[in-house]
């Protein structure tokens, strides 16, 4: 996580020499994902590192008054600690609440040379909080317990302060009772809920359900220092980012996790189709990679089908990368790999696997 020292406003402390995409009316879509008909807000060569501001939708929505200064002010946040672009967007009328999703999406960015069949590798270099607070929301008809939670007639938006514990470690804080003292402090692990490439359609897709293009995948493992591979759908890839989180549990059961704005430093690199297939097989959707794990994904409106899709993708990756027969890859996954529920709240539900790469480096050289 990047250094945290208060509110990081638009245009402040941008590293010299790096292309920068702020949040403005001309650089974001609200509730929809870029498609092939969209013009890029920036074009870069493969391998370029870019700085992208993202804006959380929490505090902007109608059930929160469409007034972020007023909403956050009600929780003791000074007006100058509310990002200016939050107020600008909330009053812009840029979203149809009846038809569009909630997410603010920055982009798209065209990457030279990207073609359908290639992968776009997105290295998540750094993620820096832009505000010292966030929101966790539960809305009627959503979440893991629709009809049970929220228990009352109104949607619930829980405000969470961000601050250090006794050891100086920054955490999210929640009380046990409304208005009471802090009772739970949980670690921060910022990530982008939305990373994706444009869909091969002439109409923008809704921002909530993820898919082969990525989008709202909500895989909490994709923190700074990791990489996500996205199957390119259109010329130039047209990359975008949004739905910033400070923290999330697998499942994201309430509907949102700790949502708050981030600045992302990202490196965008094209992986040509032939190289991509040799490394991973034919990817049906996003693939994460960390220093220790390969993280394939599976998605479907049916969680059982999402699990099956993730297992199939994992078998395919093990065959391509390590030459494993399918039945042996299947056995390995059963013995050694955790399959985790990414989220159950985005219409299309997600599962991701944690394939430990060190398991394939443990064979003594004289026995290989």
C-alpha positions in Angstrom: 0.0 0.0 0.0 1.3 3.4 -0.9 2.2 5.9 1.8 -1.0 7.2 3.5 -1.0 10.8 4.7 -4.5 12.2 4.4 -6.6 13.2 1.3 -4.9 12.6 -2.0 -6.6 15.1 -4.4 -6.8 15.1 -8.1 -3.5 16.0 -9.7 -1.5 16.0 -6.4 1.8 14.1 -6.1 1.7 12.5 -9.5 5.1 11.0 -10.2 7.0 12.9 -12.9 7.1 11.3 -16.4 4.2 8.9 -16.0 1.0 9.3 -18.0 -1.9 10.2 -15.6 -5.6 9.7 -15.9 -7.6 11.7 -13.3 -11.3 11.3 -12.6 -13.2 13.9 -14.6 -16.4 13.9 -16.6 -14.5 13.0 -19.7 -12.4 10.2 -18.3 -15.0 8.0 -16.6 -18.2 6.1 -17.2 -20.6 5.7 -14.3 -22.4 2.4 -14.1 -21.3 1.1 -17.5 -18.1 -0.5 -18.9 -16.3 0.7 -22.0 -17.0 -1.1 -25.2 -15.4 -1.2 -28.6 -17.3 2.0 -29.7 -15.6 4.1 -27.0 -12.6 6.4 -27.8 -9.6 6.0 -25.5 -8.8 8.7 -23.0 -5.1 7.8 -23.3 -3.0 5.7 -25.7 0.2 4.1 -24.5 2.8 1.6 -25.8 3.0 -1.9 -24.4 5.0 -1.9 -21.2 4.0 1.6 -20.1 3.4 2.4 -16.5 0.4 4.7 -15.9 -1.2 6.4 -12.9 -4.9 6.1 -12.7 -7.2 7.7 -10.1 -10.3 5.8 -9.1 -13.3 7.0 -7.3 -15.6 5.0 -5.0 -19.3 5.2 -5.7 -20.2 5.1 -2.0 -21.5 8.4 -0.8 -22.6 9.4 -4.3 -25.7 7.2 -4.7 -29.4 8.3 -4.3 -29.9 6.2 -1.1 -27.1 8.3 0.4 -28.6 11.6 -0.8 -26.5 12.0 -4.0 -24.5 14.5 -1.9 -21.1 13.2 -0.8 -20.2 16.4 1.1 -23.4 16.1 3.1 -23.3 12.3 3.5 -19.7 12.2 4.7 -20.2 15.4 6.7 -22.8 13.6 8.6 -20.1 11.2 9.8 -17.8 14.0 10.8 -15.7 14.3 7.6 -14.7 17.9 6.8 -15.8 19.2 3.4 -12.2 19.6 2.2 -11.6 15.9 2.9 -14.2 14.9 0.4 -12.8 14.5 -3.1 -13.9 17.3 -5.4 -14.7 14.8 -8.2 -17.2 13.0 -5.9 -19.4 16.1 -5.6 -18.9 16.9 -9.4 -20.1 13.4 -10.4 -22.9 13.1 -8.0 -24.5 16.2 -9.4 -23.8 15.5 -13.0 -26.7 13.3 -13.9 -24.3 11.0 -15.7 -26.0 7.9 -14.4 -29.5 6.4 -14.8 -30.2 4.8 -11.5 -32.9 2.6 -13.0 -30.6 1.1 -15.7 -27.0 1.6 -14.7 -24.7 0.0 -12.2 -23.2 2.0 -9.3 -19.5 1.9 -10.2 -17.3 4.8 -11.4 -15.0 3.4 -14.1 -11.9 5.3 -15.2 -10.7 4.8 -18.8 -10.5 3.3 -21.3 -6.7 3.3 -22.1 -5.7 1.9 -25.5 -2.5 -0.2 -25.5 -0.7 -0.3 -28.8 -0.5 -3.6 -30.5 -3.2 -5.4 -28.4 -5.5 -7.6 -30.5 -8.2 -10.1 -29.8 -6.6 -13.4 -28.8 -3.8 -11.6 -26.9 -3.7 -11.1 -23.2 -3.3 -7.8 -21.5 -1.0 -8.2 -18.4 -1.8 -5.6 -15.8 1.0 -5.3 -13.1 -0.4 -3.6 -10.0 2.6 -1.6 -9.0 1.1 0.5 -6.2 -2.3 1.3 -4.7 -2.5 4.4 -2.6 -5.5 5.4 -0.5 -7.0 8.8 -1.4 -9.1 9.3 1.8 -9.0 8.2 5.4 -12.4 6.6 5.5 -14.7 4.2 3.6 -18.2 2.7 3.5 -19.6 -0.8 3.6 -23.2 -1.0 2.2 -26.0 -3.5 2.4 -29.0 -2.9 0.0 -32.3 -4.6 -0.2 -32.5 -7.5 -2.6 -28.7 -7.8 -2.7 -26.0 -9.5 -0.7 -25.8 -13.1 0.5 -29.0 -12.7 2.7 -31.6 -10.9 0.6 -34.8 -10.7 2.5 -33.0 -11.1 5.8 -30.5 -8.2 5.7 -31.0 -5.3 6.0 -33.5 -6.1 8.7 -35.2 -2.7 8.5 -37.0 -0.8 5.7 -33.9 1.2 4.6 -30.7 0.4 3.0 -27.7 0.4 5.3 -24.4 2.2 4.7 -21.8 1.7 7.4 -19.2 4.3 7.7 -15.7 3.2 8.7 -12.8 5.3 9.8 -9.2 4.4 8.8 -6.5 4.8 11.3 -3.5 3.3 13.0 -3.6 0.8 15.8 -1.2 0.8 18.8 1.6 -0.5 16.7 1.1 2.1 13.9 -0.5 -0.3 11.5 -3.4 1.2 9.5 -6.7 -0.6 9.9 -10.4 -0.2 9.3 -12.4 0.3 12.5 -16.0 -0.6 13.3 -18.0 -0.3 16.5 -20.1 -3.1 18.0 -23.1 -0.8 18.3 -24.1 2.3 16.3 -22.4 5.3 17.8 -20.3 3.3 20.2 -16.5 3.0 20.5 -14.4 1.0 18.1 -14.7 -2.8 18.7 -13.2 -4.4 15.7 -10.1 -3.3 13.8 -9.3 -5.2 10.6 -6.3 -5.1 8.3 -6.3 -3.1 5.1 -5.4 -4.8 1.8 -6.3 -2.4 -1.0 -7.3 -3.7 -4.4 -9.3 -2.7 -7.5 -12.6 -4.6 -7.7 -12.9 -3.7 -11.3 -10.0 -4.3 -13.8 -11.1 -5.0 -17.3 -10.9 -4.6 -21.1 -13.6 -3.3 -23.4 -16.3 -5.7 -24.5 -16.7 -6.5 -28.3 -20.1 -4.8 -28.4 -21.4 -1.5 -29.6 -23.2 -0.9 -26.3 -21.7 -0.5 -22.9 -22.2 -3.4 -20.5 -23.7 -3.0 -17.1 -20.9 -2.5 -14.5 -22.0 -5.1 -12.0 -21.7 -8.6 -13.5 -18.1 -9.6 -14.4 -17.2 -11.8 -17.4 -14.5 -12.9 -19.8 -13.5 -9.2 -20.2 -12.9 -9.0 -16.4 -14.8 -6.0 -15.0 -16.2 -6.4 -11.5 -14.3 -9.6 -10.6 -13.8 -8.5 -6.9 -10.8 -10.9 -6.3 -9.2 -9.6 -3.2 -5.9 -11.3 -3.9 -5.0 -8.7 -6.6 -3.2 -6.3 -4.3 0.0 -4.3 -5.1 2.7 -6.6 -6.3 0.4 -8.9 -8.2 -0.6 -9.2 -11.9 -3.9 -9.9 -13.7 -4.1 -11.2 -17.2 -7.2 -10.1 -19.2 -8.2 -11.8 -22.5 -8.3 -8.9 -25.1 -11.6 -8.5 -26.8 -11.0 -5.6 -29.1 -8.2 -3.8 -30.9 -6.1 -1.8 -28.4 -7.6 -3.7 -25.4 -9.2 -0.5 -24.0 -8.3 -1.1 -20.3 -10.2 0.5 -17.4 -10.2 0.3 -13.6 -12.6 1.2 -10.8 -14.5 -0.1 -7.7 -11.6 0.6 -5.4 -11.6 -1.3 -2.0 -9.5 -0.9 1.1 -10.4 -4.4 2.3 -12.7 -7.3 1.5 -13.4 -10.8 2.8 -13.9 -13.6 0.3 -17.6 -13.6 -0.6 -18.2 -9.9 0.0 -21.4 -11.0 1.6 -23.1 -7.7 2.5 -22.9 -6.5 -1.1 -20.0 -4.1 -0.8 -16.8 -4.4 1.2 -14.8 -1.5 2.6 -15.1 0.7 -0.4 -12.9 3.8 -0.8 -11.0 5.7 -3.5 -7.5 4.7 -4.6 -4.8 5.9 -6.8 -3.4 3.0 -8.9 0.0 2.8 -10.5 -0.3 0.1 -13.2 2.0 -1.3 -15.9 0.1 -2.4 -19.1 1.8 -5.0 -21.3 0.5 -7.0 -24.3 1.2 -10.8 -24.2 0.9 -12.0 -27.8 -1.6 -14.9 -28.4 1.0 -17.5 -29.2 3.0 -16.8 -26.0 -0.2 -16.6 -24.0 -1.4 -20.0 -25.1 1.9 -21.6 -24.5 2.0 -20.2 -20.9 -1.6 -20.7 -19.8 -3.6 -22.5 -22.5 -6.8 -20.9 -23.8 -8.0 -18.6 -21.0 -11.7 -18.2 -20.7 -11.5 -15.3 -18.3 -9.1 -13.3 -16.0 -6.1 -14.9 -14.4 -4.3 -13.5 -11.4 -0.6 -14.1 -10.6 1.4 -13.4 -7.4 4.8 -14.2 -6.3 3.5 -17.5 -4.9 0.3 -18.4 -6.7 -1.5 -18.6 -10.1 -5.1 -17.5 -9.5 -7.5 -18.7 -12.2 -11.2 -17.6 -12.0 -14.5 -19.1 -12.9 -17.8 -17.1 -13.2 -21.5 -17.9 -13.6 -24.8 -16.8 -12.2 -24.9 -20.3 -10.6 -22.1 -20.6 -8.0 -21.8 -24.4 -8.7 -21.2 -23.6 -12.3 -18.7 -20.9 -11.4 -16.8 -23.5 -9.4 -16.8 -26.0 -12.3 -15.6 -23.3 -14.6 -12.7 -22.4 -12.3 -11.7 -26.1 -12.0 -11.7 -26.5 -15.7 -9.6 -23.4 -16.1 -7.1 -24.6 -13.5 -6.8 -28.0 -15.2 -6.1 -26.2 -18.5 -3.5 -24.0 -17.0 -1.6 -26.9 -15.4 -1.6 -28.8 -18.7 -0.2 -25.8 -20.6 2.3 -24.6 -18.0 3.6 -27.8 -16.6 2.5 -30.5 -19.1 0.3 -32.3 -16.7 -2.2 -34.9 -17.9 -5.7 -33.8 -17.1 -6.4 -36.6 -14.6 -3.2 -35.8 -12.7 -3.9 -32.1 -12.7 -7.4 -32.8 -11.4 -5.9 -35.0 -8.6 -3.3 -32.3 -7.7 -6.0 -29.6 -7.4 -8.0 -31.8 -5.1 -5.0 -32.5 -2.9 -3.3 -29.1 -2.8 -5.3 -26.2 -4.1 -7.8 -24.0 -2.3 -10.9 -22.8 -4.3 -12.3 -19.6 -2.8 -15.5 -17.8 -3.3 -14.5 -14.4 -4.8 -18.0 -12.8 -4.4 -21.7 -13.9 -4.3 -23.2 -10.5 -4.8 -22.5 -9.4 -8.4 -25.3 -11.3 -10.3 -22.5 -13.4 -12.0 -20.8 -15.1 -9.0 -17.1 -15.8 -8.8 -14.7 -18.5 -7.7 -10.9 -18.3 -7.8 -8.3 -20.9 -7.2 -4.9 -20.6 -5.4 -2.4 -22.8 -7.3 0.9 -22.7 -5.3 3.7 -22.4 -7.9 6.4 -23.6 -5.5 4.9 -27.1 -5.6 6.2 -27.3 -9.2 9.7 -26.2 -8.2 10.2 -28.9 -5.5 11.4 -31.8 -7.6 15.1 -32.4 -7.1 17.0 -31.8 -10.3 18.5 -35.3 -10.4 15.0 -36.8 -10.3 13.2 -34.5 -12.7 
